Amino acid sequence: MVSRPGGKLEIVRELRALTPEEFERAAERLRNPAPGSRIEAAKKYGIDLTLLIEQLRLTPEERLRKLEQASEAARQIQGAARRCTK
């Protein structure tokens, strides 16, 4: 735990890659969600849960790198769109 201003305590966890066992358990829950679960609701709504499984295969650092690349691409597209509207 880490103490924050105002006396609040916050739980801080170290990010790490899933073990093979943790990955398989998570992937199984996403492939075959329990009836009535939020995962099942997401699947019924049309969310592609295989994309989550794909992300879980990556380490936290790899996920962050992909997020940064997507963010940079979005900034470039936004800049191009602004230039086109001027």
HELIX and SHEET records of a PDB file:
HELIX    1   1 PRO A    5  GLY A    7  5                                   3    
HELIX    2   2 PRO A   20  ARG A   31  1                                  12    
HELIX    3   3 ARG A   38  TYR A   45  1                                   8    
HELIX    4   4 LEU A   49  LEU A   56  1                                   8    
HELIX    5   5 PRO A   60  THR A   85  1                                  26    
SHEET    1   A 2 VAL A   2  SER A   3  0                                        
SHEET    2   A 2 LEU A   9  GLU A  10 -1                                        
END                                                                             
